[in-house]
Amino acid sequence: MALETDYLVIGAGMTGLAFVDELINHSDAHITVVDKRDAPGGHWNDVYSFVNLHQPSVFYGVGSTELADYRIDTAGPNKGFLSLAKGPEITAYCHAIMRDRLLPSGQVTYLPFTEFEPQGALHSLLSGARETIKVRKKVVNAAHYTNVIPLTHTRKFKVDSNVTCVPPNDLPRLATHFSHFTVLGAGKTAMDACLWLLTHGAPASAIRWIIPRDAWFVNRAKTQPGPEFFDEVFGNFADQRQDLADATSARDLAHRHEASGTWLRLDRAIEPTMFHAAAMSEGELEKLRTISDQVRLGRVHHITSSAIYLERGEVPAVLGNLMIDCTASAVLPKPLQPVFAGDQITIQLLRFPFLPLSAAMIAFLEARFMDDDEKNKHSTPIPIPDTVEDYLRILKPDMDNRLHIARSPILREWMSLSRLDGYSRIAAKVDKGDLKKLAILHRGREANKTAYANLQNLLAALPV
Ligand SMILES: Cc1cc2nc3c(=O)[nH]c(=O)nc-3n(C[C@H](O)[C@H](O)[C@H](O)COP(=O)(O)OP(=O)(O)OC[C@H]3O[C@@H](n4cnc5c(N)ncnc54)[C@H](O)[C@@H]3O)c2cc1C
């Protein structure tokens, strides 16, 4: 029987799930979801067991269904902050969303182990069969960003066969067989691996950390979407805008963000060049600073049994060492394109750095707005940042989208109700008589105006 559908969604990762979850709220369209993997959840199916979300679970996932209860951790490295789901919890959630929410709607057909090929055919990866599908409305690319994780990536360096170099997924299984550990990479995964080792009893002196580039981190204390954190979070939002209004360059903005508690760095003597929006707490960084063998000689080129060869030098090998490869680049930057283009939708970031929220908003726009120009007006895609300068490049579309949403009553209302936008929900609930909170929000709005004007100057001064 020939396949037919209204929407063909490519990818059953969190992006595809969040899009479909929202679309079925507003439309009775039939949706076919295809994925090369055997199960929903995308890269979460392959992550290391001790991975955490960067953001609190209370506003991650799909719009209809909580990922976790509202809970503040009372122990551990995240003490005092809203809890962060672990990888297996997110995977289980994604499986449940497909099983208990999307499929029972009667509107969704899910085809696992099925690749959408560039020519438009659906290729069953088990049977090898190829089928065409008639798409009555749109093809939705929910796999625009490639998530590159250590388990599945291709290493950009050489490792001799007598060296044990593993992704972090193997760390819990192998750790007790080694007396020394070298963590390769300086992103969130590397931080997780170092913290896991430290909190599981490895002495800091048994860890060597290869840091190719230093990064600025988002201070998790300022990203807590809960009423008890209102003053700190919204006060910081106003500070961020004031920082931007006063900044003279991207680097100067980074330092202002550090002074306002918005950003953190591992070593205050080193100027970070990277910004991937990873969130850390001051407590976690304090722990990581106990690792004194930090190697800053650029990227790894070659690992042999006697040495690690890097861009700018080499370090000798340590006996009984396990190499932990955390060098995968997570989300890869991609050329931007219009979100809505005729019979194609390409899901991209509309609110930095929240991809599921962006996917849900795109579904809402698709269902409730008429023409592509109108939809695209509210959905300028935001690039994936790599450097501190890129941070300026994401701020402009992010602020533009916020402005357009604020001017659209229907979108404003949708945002203020969406569980995926923890912040608008809280701001919308401020009591009209609560002068202190209103003053904080007002300060943010005022700073926003001058910040936007200065952002244009800062962007104009950036190299093309
Ligand atoms: C360690 C880590 C922590 C993170 N923490 C957060 C966080 O706190 N908050 C946040 O917002 N984001 C976080 N992210 C980002 C996270 O990647 C996104 O939230 C989200 O999970 C991305 O989902 P996705 O569906 O876009 O991509 P993926 O998970 O990569 O899924 C894409 C799917 O598309 C499928 N696919 C691709 N091409 C095809 C094709 N041609 N045919 C069929 N199927 C195809 C793939 O098989 C895959 O299953 C984190 C990422 C990592 C790595």
Ligand as a Chemical Component Dictionary entry (heavy atoms), coordinates in Angstrom:
data_LIG
# 
_chem_comp.id                   LIG 
_chem_comp.type                 NON-POLYMER 
_chem_comp.pdbx_formal_charge   0 
_chem_comp.three_letter_code    LIG 
# 
loop_
_chem_comp_atom.comp_id 
_chem_comp_atom.atom_id 
_chem_comp_atom.alt_atom_id 
_chem_comp_atom.type_symbol 
_chem_comp_atom.charge 
_chem_comp_atom.model_Cartn_x 
_chem_comp_atom.model_Cartn_y 
_chem_comp_atom.model_Cartn_z 
_chem_comp_atom.pdbx_ordinal 
LIG C1  C1  C 0 25.625 16.219 26.743 1  
LIG C2  C2  C 0 24.513 17.065 26.194 2  
LIG C3  C3  C 0 23.698 17.813 27.049 3  
LIG C4  C4  C 0 22.682 18.615 26.522 4  
LIG N1  N1  N 0 21.888 19.342 27.374 5  
LIG C5  C5  C 0 20.918 20.135 26.857 6  
LIG C6  C6  C 0 20.064 20.922 27.682 7  
LIG O1  O1  O 0 20.192 20.930 28.896 8  
LIG N2  N2  N 0 19.120 21.700 27.119 9  
LIG C7  C7  C 0 18.958 21.738 25.761 10 
LIG O2  O2  O 0 18.074 22.446 25.284 11 
LIG N3  N3  N 0 19.733 21.008 24.966 12 
LIG C8  C8  C 0 20.701 20.214 25.466 13 
LIG N4  N4  N 0 21.495 19.499 24.642 14 
LIG C9  C9  C 0 21.298 19.654 23.214 15 
LIG C10 C10 C 0 20.457 18.499 22.697 16 
LIG O3  O3  O 0 21.223 17.993 21.687 17 
LIG C11 C11 C 0 19.091 18.947 22.249 18 
LIG O4  O4  O 0 18.343 19.357 23.371 19 
LIG C12 C12 C 0 18.285 17.835 21.576 20 
LIG O5  O5  O 0 18.350 16.629 22.285 21 
LIG C13 C13 C 0 18.703 17.650 20.160 22 
LIG O6  O6  O 0 17.783 16.796 19.571 23 
LIG P1  P1  P 0 17.671 16.631 18.032 24 
LIG O7  O7  O 0 16.423 15.881 17.795 25 
LIG O8  O8  O 0 17.816 17.952 17.361 26 
LIG O9  O9  O 0 18.975 15.825 17.576 27 
LIG P2  P2  P 0 19.342 14.283 17.741 28 
LIG O10 O10 O 0 19.193 13.836 19.116 29 
LIG O11 O11 O 0 20.685 14.140 17.110 30 
LIG O12 O12 O 0 18.252 13.520 16.863 31 
LIG C14 C14 C 0 18.196 13.620 15.472 32 
LIG C15 C15 C 0 17.628 12.311 14.963 33 
LIG O13 O13 O 0 17.456 12.428 13.558 34 
LIG C16 C16 C 0 17.746 11.180 12.975 35 
LIG N5  N5  N 0 18.081 11.389 11.564 36 
LIG C17 C17 C 0 19.056 12.188 11.071 37 
LIG N6  N6  N 0 19.051 12.136 9.720  38 
LIG C18 C18 C 0 18.046 11.291 9.381  39 
LIG C19 C19 C 0 17.538 10.829 8.137  40 
LIG N7  N7  N 0 18.046 11.226 6.982  41 
LIG N8  N8  N 0 16.515 9.956  8.147  42 
LIG C20 C20 C 0 15.971 9.534  9.317  43 
LIG N9  N9  N 0 16.423 9.950  10.521 44 
LIG C21 C21 C 0 17.438 10.809 10.555 45 
LIG C22 C22 C 0 18.891 10.633 13.790 46 
LIG O14 O14 O 0 18.943 9.227  13.694 47 
LIG C23 C23 C 0 18.532 11.119 15.203 48 
LIG O15 O15 O 0 17.857 10.136 15.949 49 
LIG C24 C24 C 0 22.498 18.679 25.128 50 
LIG C25 C25 C 0 23.320 17.926 24.269 51 
LIG C26 C26 C 0 24.317 17.120 24.784 52 
LIG C27 C27 C 0 25.193 16.333 23.821 53 
# 
loop_
_chem_comp_bond.comp_id 
_chem_comp_bond.atom_id_1 
_chem_comp_bond.atom_id_2 
_chem_comp_bond.value_order 
_chem_comp_bond.pdbx_ordinal 
LIG C1  C2  SING 1  
LIG C2  C3  SING 2  
LIG C2  C26 DOUB 3  
LIG C3  C4  DOUB 4  
LIG C4  N1  SING 5  
LIG C4  C24 SING 6  
LIG N1  C5  DOUB 7  
LIG C5  C6  SING 8  
LIG C5  C8  SING 9  
LIG C6  O1  DOUB 10 
LIG C6  N2  SING 11 
LIG N2  C7  SING 12 
LIG C7  O2  DOUB 13 
LIG C7  N3  SING 14 
LIG N3  C8  DOUB 15 
LIG C8  N4  SING 16 
LIG N4  C9  SING 17 
LIG N4  C24 SING 18 
LIG C9  C10 SING 19 
LIG C10 O3  SING 20 
LIG C10 C11 SING 21 
LIG C11 O4  SING 22 
LIG C11 C12 SING 23 
LIG C12 O5  SING 24 
LIG C12 C13 SING 25 
LIG C13 O6  SING 26 
LIG O6  P1  SING 27 
LIG P1  O7  DOUB 28 
LIG P1  O8  SING 29 
LIG P1  O9  SING 30 
LIG O9  P2  SING 31 
LIG P2  O10 DOUB 32 
LIG P2  O11 SING 33 
LIG P2  O12 SING 34 
LIG O12 C14 SING 35 
LIG C14 C15 SING 36 
LIG C15 O13 SING 37 
LIG C15 C23 SING 38 
LIG O13 C16 SING 39 
LIG C16 N5  SING 40 
LIG C16 C22 SING 41 
LIG N5  C17 SING 42 
LIG N5  C21 SING 43 
LIG C17 N6  DOUB 44 
LIG N6  C18 SING 45 
LIG C18 C19 SING 46 
LIG C18 C21 DOUB 47 
LIG C19 N7  SING 48 
LIG C19 N8  DOUB 49 
LIG N8  C20 SING 50 
LIG C20 N9  DOUB 51 
LIG N9  C21 SING 52 
LIG C22 O14 SING 53 
LIG C22 C23 SING 54 
LIG C23 O15 SING 55 
LIG C24 C25 DOUB 56 
LIG C25 C26 SING 57 
LIG C26 C27 SING 58 
# 
